[in-house]
Structures are given as C-alpha cells and as structure tokens.
Amino acid sequence: MNALCWNCQGLGDSRVVQALLELIQHHRPLVVFLCETKCSDVAMVQKQRSLGFDKSFSVSSNGRSGGLSVLWMEEVVIDVISSLANHIDMECRLGGLEVRWHLMGFYGHLVTVNRHLYWSLLADLGQRSSLPWICLGDFNEVLSVDEQLGGNQRKESQMDGFREAVHACQLIDMGFVVNSYTWTDNREHEVRCRLDRVFVSQPWLNLFPASWVCHLNPSKSDHLPIWVEIRCSTASPSRKGRKRFRFEKMWLKEESCEGIISLAWNKSVSGFQVCEKIRFTRCALLAWQREVFGFTKAEIAKVWDKLGVLFKHPPSAELYAARGSYWVNLIHFLGGRRCIGGNVRVYSGYRKGI
C-alpha cells in the first residue's frame, strides 16, 4: 500500500489540479490526504471523481482558507471516526485483511500562539485508540532548530508544545529520503522548513517494518508532496488490474481527435458490438495521445526533476532566479500552454474518468 500527503494550497487553480493528477498518475497512491484544499466538501466530491478515486471524505474550507480531504481507492476500507478543521481521524485496513490501524491526517494551526490548542487535541486523539497509529500532514511546526534554514531562529518554547504532544502519543518520526525541507517561502532570501512529516507508533511500525517516506520534488505549491510506502516486507509491491482509462478534455483541442474516434468506432467488429467498439476506440486514442502529447509528460517530468535538484542547493540569488525560470516552465505545462513551431496551443480543463 502507498499514500500521498500534500498541502496543495488550493484546488481551485486548474494548474494545481493538473499537478496533482500528474503525481497520482505517476505514483498511483491508494490513499491521498490533502491540506488547504480551499474547497467545500461538495466540490471535493466532483474532484474525487475527476482524480479517479472511488471514495472521499472532506472538511470544507473556511472561505478561501483551510479545507481537508482524504481520497481512497476501493482496495482500502476507511471508516472516518472524527473530523475538525485541523484533522481527519480514521480507521483503515486493506480489503481482505483483518488487520486495522489508526490513520490521521493533520493540519497544524497557522497562528503560532494558537498551536497549543491543536497540540492538546492531537495528544487527546492519540490516547483514544489502542490501534497501531500513523499520523501524517502539515504540522506547521518543526521539532528542532536544525529543521529550519534561514529566517529568524525559532524559540524553544514555540517547539516545546509540539514535542510534548508527540511524546504524549508515543509517536516515532519516520524520517525521510531526499530533500531535508518540505516548505519554502519562495523568496529571494529564502526560508526553508520541515513542516510536513509522518509519525507512527511502535505497534504500527511492527506491522509495517519495511515502510519508508520520501519528500517528492517541488510542484505547484510551497510544500513538497510527501510519499509514504507502507510495506510489511522488502518485497516489491504489486498492483492488480489494468490502469483506468481517462479521456483528456484537452484532446478535443486537436483537430485529428474526432477523426481518430470516428475511424475506430466505425471499424467492423464481431461479437458484442458496443463493447468491442469502445475497446477499439480506447486503444486508438491511447496510441494517438502517445504520439501527439507524449512529449509534454516527459518535459513536465524533466522540469520537476530539475526543480528537485535545485531545491537541494543552499539558497542564493542565482538559485532563486534559476528556480523562477523553471517554475514558469512548469506553470505553462500544467496550465496547458504549449508553444510549438511559433504557434501557441491552449489546453484547459482537467481529466474526466471514463
């Protein structure tokens, strides 16, 4: 099993939705926890379907701030126990298995003087269940001064409440591979912090001893996405079933799309004709999109990789300028603008599941 955790900073921006889709298609998580969706729970139901997930549970934003959502595939059984503006508390198990564990998505308070309220709640929630526990999210705080680079040094008293809550819950920091920090203010005199992380209890770690956490490359947010690989052993995980077919709205911008659909649909078939026509059309569209749009995904991946490399370097004016250039490229790709041979094509909208 695997999970993705990301403070996406607003799913009202189609470029953020596109960035999330790229992450989901590349990593294929079974569970996704999102902070700062800036969406209502009703709007998130539609986005859940567009993103290709079977189920979801969301906490509506307060105007244009906050908002939490957890999305999951049918292979996972999730029962929501409680939720507030700062957390979604769940029981989780893989379908077909009896082992259950405690899963919590957490979002720390933005205002420093109010964070103690959330730390008290975290400590209380952690002591309500005897199940193995994993807690992940954007905590908006660090555990030690070496988890911040640049800016004013944090006071020990500011971090103490967070440390005490973690200790009270007997949680273990899962650590990470790649990228020491998960947030940047994206300014010339840059500040970086490790605000996003994954905690587990010892019983959970006993269940999944081969699990690990990776800070993914920067995307359309100040926060890095967090990847959690949940494994009982070091054996490679497998995913059964064929990857779901999705029709891209941007395909309709291509004049040749209609011809491809018409040619495939009108092909002579035997047996149950409607099913065969759908299969032929799907295969034809997949082959056509690889030829027409395949370069776009490759270039997006290349820009993401370069941003990941730059994120590892110490802040500087030169680095800030270089990252700014790559951000512009990424935004253009994710926003659907692509200049080819002097002509600008504009693609918009996000994918619809079929």
Summary of the structure (lengths in Angstrom):
residues: 354
radius of gyration: 21.8
end to end distance: 24.1
largest distance: 74.0
contacts: 1087
relative contact order: 0.12
helix: 38%
strand: 25%
